[in-house]
Amino acid sequence: MAATEHVPPTPAGLRRIVAASLIGTTVEWYDFFLYGSAAALVFNKLFFPDSDPLVGTLLSFLTYAVGFMARPIGALVFGHYGDRLGRKKLLVLSLLMMGGATFAIGLLPTHATVGSAAPLLLTLLRLVQGFALGGEWGGAVLLVSEHGDARRRGFWASWPQTGAPAGQLLATGVLAALTALLPDAAFVSWGWRIPFLLSGVLVLVGLWIRLSVDESPVFKAALAQAAARKGEERATEKLPLVAVLRHHWRDVLIAMGARMAENISYYVLTAFVLVYATEHSGLSQQTALNAVLLASALHFAVIPAWGALSDRLGRRPVYLIGAVGVAVWAFPFFALVDSRNFGLLLLAVSVGLVFHGAMYAPQAAFFAEMFATRMRYSGASIGAQFSSVAAGAPAPLIATALLADHDSPTPIALYVIAAAVLTLIALYAAKETRNRDLAAVEPAAGTAGDGVRAAGTAGAETA
């Protein structure tokens, strides 16, 4: 059965769809990154007070990593139902779960009040955050990718990716403002709760915008085709997860490998740098936060530019620039931070995030173009989130442990370089997807998921 053609949305309609994805991802990344920044700055004192400062930071980052552990589970659950029920419904649910968990963190009692129950409750809410974020990313980028103009898919799909630096910018900005306005004792006592409680307001705004958009036309057409095949041929449609592992296992591995350098470098650049700059280089918390804040603004600006470039050059060439860039920048990054000069610290984080953007911007379109529509949410989410367990989850923890053991940035720089090598290997195995027609990447007629057209196999391009 031929792919059902759909009329592209008007420019105003497409902007509304992009805004719905961007607002939601910004809120969810704000919640997620707020936890990371708080873990580096105050959670070690509030929830692990009996440990020495560096050990307390390690334990704090361990609860931070727990959120990543839940992301693959979220990817499986949200991907399954997102491929069955649609992208929009699951995106609304993920937003409510993430916002609710973050708001609850702002109300948590500390170790001084309830003892060991405090870190346990913190860990539980972190698991909810990770579960929700595991389902958010795939749905948000697919909603834009499946609506947008195929010739500019890389550009439009990169906008939900700006939700990460926008969330980082918002979270770091609120924390920076509070640390500047409040005495240290007041911030540790109650000021840290304010950013978490603000999440409730942000969720309401995101929910209002997200409910205003329609379901992806590509998904609706694929759903109708699947229903017709099932009715006409009495075929049994495979579960999305089963179909992904059967027909797209190579694409899943490529996506996981591609995320290694992107994920690890990002959390070293934005989360671990707060520990390194304060504990090793002797800079103030305010100085480190300001550098991440300004660099995140630049990161936000360059992502759409890299996305647009991927529409001209291809996804792989732009991604390669980023992977090579973070590897080359690893040693200069720590040398600049050790200068204890704010301008050089800002340069270190900014250049690192520009290279990261070259990987992160084309990632949305690149991963979406790898998978068939009825298994795209599952495939993109599994590839993206399973890698986070080995990449982003332990990155601040590993970097902090390496610093504690060696008192030197050299092992951490080598760690980033090793991640870049893994990404380069994955990109070498990948094929360009820029010209692929998302509507044509469908299970073959008559098999209801047991076979995939040539357009949907790894590396195939639409003529």
Secondary structure, 3 states (H helix, E strand, C coil): CCCCCCCCCCHHHHHHHHHHHHHHHHHHHHHHHHHHHHHHHCHHHHCCCCCCHHHHHHHHHHHHHHHHHHHHHHHHHHHHHHHHHCHHHHHHHHHHHHHHHHHHHCCCCCHHHHCCHHHHHHHHHHHHHHHHHHHHHHHHHHHHHCCCCHHHHHHHHHHHHCHHHHHHHHHHHHHHHHHHHCCHHHHHHHHCHHHHHHHHHHHHHHHHHHCCCCCCHHHHHHHHHHHHHHHHHCCCCCCHHHHHHHHCHHHHHHHHHHHHHHHHHHHHHHHHHHHHHHHHCCCCHHHHHHHHHHHHHHHHHHHHHHHHHHHHHCHHHHHHHHHHHHHHHHHHHHHHHCCCCHHHHHHHHHHHHHHHHHHHHHHHHHHHCCCCHHHHHHHHHHHHHHHHHHCCCCHHHHHHHHHHHHCCCHHHHHHHHHHHHHHHHHHHHCCCCCCCCHHHCCECCCCCCCCECHHHCCCCCCC
